[in-house]
Structures are given as structure tokens and as C-alpha cells.
Amino acid sequence: MEVKKDNSQRHILFFIGALLFFFTGCDLERSSHGDLYGYWHLERIDSMNGNFVDMTDQLKFWAVQSKLIEMSDHDGKYEAIIFHFERQDDSLFLSDAHINDRMQGDPVAEAVWQVEPFGVNSLTPRLRIVSLSSGKLILSNQIVRLNLKKF
């Protein structure tokens, strides 16, 4: 005589195992950047000499996630740039700039002119966080002030 095993016990164990995997097994790197994460529209670039560029009609965006910032131009004039960043107190340190071109292996950005359309004036800028809320971000350094609005 063959005894059939109760499948409900297996299902419960599988379900508990799946829950444990879901809550602990796929631990992506998390951080406490809070409101900084998201998709930001570059609205205005102010120079410290009093001039400014109104960017509201241009489609320049910064996407911030994990330790990466992707700067993209949806007008299609400039190649997207990916920076690594580190946040320390009220500062963002950007580094390791690459052109977002998977087919070419994301080549290193080698010149400042490649990042300037996004308001950045260095391949390794330090930007001070002047203001950060759920809808507005203001960054600055000695040369520019960048005004971004969450999209």
C-alpha cells in the first residue's frame, strides 16, 4: 500500500522559503539618499557672475538612483552621461563619467564639453546641496548654481 504525502505542507514550506528569500535574499544596495532619488528636470543654470540660462524648454534630465546619476538630453542633441556619485553631508562628489553607449561599452567621457550641456563644468565635480526637497533640488559650486525640479 502506497501512502500519499500531504502536498499542503510542502506548499507552506515553499511559501515561507519564498518570503524569506524575498525579504533577505535579494538585498540590493540601499542607502538613505531620500529625496535625492528620482528624475530631475534641469530648469535653470545660474553663473556666479549674474548670468543665467533658462532651461525650462530644454529636455535635460538627471536620473538619480543608487550611486549613479544619468544625465540625458531628450532633445537628442547630446549623448547621455553616467556619473558615479558619493553623498557626504551637503555635498555630492561626482566621478567616473562615462558616455551612455552600451554598444560601444560605455566609453569614458574624456572632455568637459561632454558634460557641460547638463550644467556640469568638470569631469569630477563637487556640488554643494543648497536645497533639497521632494520637488526641488539646488546644487552649486564656485562657478554655477543648478536648479532642478522633480519630474
C-alpha positions as CSV (number, residue, x, y, z in Angstrom):
1,M,0.0,0.0,0.0
2,E,1.4,3.4,-1.1
3,V,1.0,6.4,1.2
4,K,0.4,9.8,-0.4
5,K,2.3,12.7,1.2
6,D,0.3,15.8,2.1
7,N,1.2,18.5,-0.5
8,S,-0.2,21.3,1.6
9,Q,2.8,21.0,4.0
10,R,5.2,21.4,1.0
11,H,3.3,24.4,-0.3
12,I,3.5,26.1,3.1
13,L,7.2,25.4,3.4
14,F,7.8,26.7,-0.2
15,F,5.8,29.8,0.6
16,I,7.8,30.5,3.8
17,G,11.0,30.0,1.9
18,A,9.9,32.3,-0.9
19,L,9.0,35.0,1.7
20,L,12.4,34.7,3.4
21,F,14.2,34.9,0.0
22,F,12.2,38.0,-0.9
23,F,12.9,39.8,2.3
24,T,16.5,38.8,2.7
25,G,17.9,37.1,-0.3
26,C,17.8,39.9,-2.9
27,D,19.4,42.6,-0.9
28,L,20.2,45.4,-3.4
29,E,22.4,48.1,-2.1
30,R,20.3,50.6,-0.3
31,S,21.1,54.0,1.1
32,S,19.5,56.9,2.7
33,H,19.6,59.5,-0.1
34,G,15.9,60.0,0.4
35,D,14.5,62.9,-1.7
36,L,17.6,62.9,-3.9
37,Y,16.5,59.8,-5.7
38,G,14.3,60.3,-8.7
39,Y,14.1,62.0,-12.1
40,W,15.0,65.7,-12.2
41,H,14.5,68.3,-14.9
42,L,17.3,70.8,-15.2
43,E,15.3,74.1,-15.2
44,R,18.0,76.8,-14.9
45,I,21.7,77.3,-14.7
46,D,22.9,80.4,-12.9
47,S,26.5,81.5,-13.2
48,M,28.1,83.2,-10.3
49,N,28.7,86.4,-12.4
50,G,25.0,87.0,-12.6
51,N,24.2,85.5,-16.0
52,F,21.7,82.6,-16.3
53,V,20.4,80.1,-18.8
54,D,16.7,79.3,-18.7
55,M,16.5,75.5,-19.4
56,T,12.7,75.1,-18.9
57,D,12.1,74.5,-22.6
58,Q,15.0,72.1,-23.0
59,L,14.7,68.4,-22.1
60,K,17.8,67.9,-20.0
61,F,17.2,65.4,-17.1
62,W,19.2,63.9,-14.2
63,A,18.1,60.4,-13.1
64,V,19.5,59.6,-9.6
65,Q,19.4,56.1,-8.3
66,S,21.7,54.1,-6.0
67,K,25.2,55.5,-6.6
68,L,24.6,56.6,-10.2
69,I,23.4,59.8,-11.9
70,E,22.5,59.6,-15.5
71,M,22.3,63.0,-17.3
72,S,20.2,62.7,-20.5
73,D,19.1,65.0,-23.3
74,H,15.7,64.1,-24.6
75,D,16.0,66.7,-27.3
76,G,18.6,64.4,-28.8
77,K,21.5,66.9,-29.3
78,Y,23.9,65.4,-26.7
79,E,24.9,62.0,-25.6
80,A,23.8,60.8,-22.1
81,I,26.4,60.8,-19.4
82,I,26.6,58.5,-16.4
83,F,28.4,59.6,-13.3
84,H,29.1,57.7,-10.1
85,F,28.4,59.8,-7.1
86,E,29.0,59.9,-3.4
87,R,27.0,62.0,-1.0
88,Q,28.7,63.4,2.1
89,D,26.7,65.7,4.2
90,D,25.7,68.6,2.0
91,S,28.0,67.6,-0.9
92,L,27.8,65.4,-4.0
93,F,31.1,64.2,-5.4
94,L,30.7,63.0,-9.0
95,S,33.3,60.8,-10.6
96,D,33.9,58.2,-13.3
97,A,32.0,59.9,-16.1
98,H,31.0,57.6,-19.0
99,I,29.1,58.1,-22.1
100,N,25.9,56.0,-22.0
101,D,26.5,53.9,-25.1
102,R,26.1,50.2,-24.4
103,M,27.0,49.2,-27.9
104,Q,30.4,50.8,-27.5
105,G,31.0,49.6,-23.9
106,D,30.1,52.9,-22.2
107,P,33.3,54.8,-23.1
108,V,34.9,57.2,-20.6
109,A,34.0,60.8,-21.0
110,E,37.3,62.5,-21.7
111,A,36.4,66.2,-22.1
112,V,34.4,68.7,-20.1
113,W,32.4,69.8,-23.2
114,Q,30.7,66.4,-23.0
115,V,29.2,67.2,-19.6
116,E,28.7,71.0,-19.9
117,P,25.2,70.7,-21.6
118,F,24.0,69.3,-18.2
119,G,25.3,72.2,-16.2
120,V,28.4,70.4,-15.0
121,N,31.8,72.1,-15.5
122,S,34.2,69.3,-14.5
123,L,34.6,65.6,-15.0
124,T,34.9,65.2,-11.2
125,P,32.8,68.0,-9.8
126,R,31.9,68.6,-6.2
127,L,28.5,70.1,-5.9
128,R,27.1,71.6,-2.7
129,I,23.4,70.7,-2.0
130,V,22.0,74.2,-1.3
131,S,18.4,73.0,-1.1
132,L,16.7,69.6,-1.4
133,S,13.0,68.7,-1.0
134,S,10.6,66.2,-2.6
135,G,10.2,68.6,-5.6
136,K,13.2,70.9,-5.8
137,L,17.0,70.5,-5.9
138,I,19.5,73.3,-6.0
139,L,23.2,72.5,-6.4
140,S,26.1,74.8,-6.6
141,N,29.9,75.2,-6.8
142,Q,32.2,78.2,-7.3
143,I,31.0,78.7,-10.9
144,V,27.4,77.7,-11.3
145,R,24.1,77.1,-9.4
146,L,21.9,74.4,-10.9
147,N,18.1,74.5,-10.3
148,L,16.3,71.2,-10.8
149,K,12.7,70.2,-10.5
150,K,11.5,66.7,-9.8
151,F,9.6,65.4,-12.8
